[in-house]
Amino acid sequence: MDNATIGLICTVIGAVLGVVGTITGMRKASKENEKDIENKAEKSAECNTRIETKLDYIGKDVKDIKYDIRTHEARMGSIEERVTRVEESAKSAHKRLDGIEREE
């Protein structure tokens, strides 16, 4: 074999090894990307679960706050009625005191 044939054979073998190496590297990178995507999906699912749980707690707290507000409104209504009665009673008491003062 002459030098040209040996050079040509080495070139072809080098090209084939380069192509095989490139394909192997691409497959490996593809598998790593799939694993990364799976990991990201799992983390995203965990995060979404946490967010949903927190939203549930917030919803329950809002319901509790609404209930407390309704209770306070009812109490304020009864206090307003009592204050009105006390004012009326004080007004009639003042009239009676005024009447006693005029008599003296």
ABEGO torsion letter per residue (X at the ends): XBAAAAAAAAAAAAAAAAAAAAAAAAAAAAAAAAAAAAAAAAAAAAAAAAAAAAAAAAAAAAAAAAAAAAAAAAAAAAAAAAAAAAAAAAAAAAAAAAAAAAAX
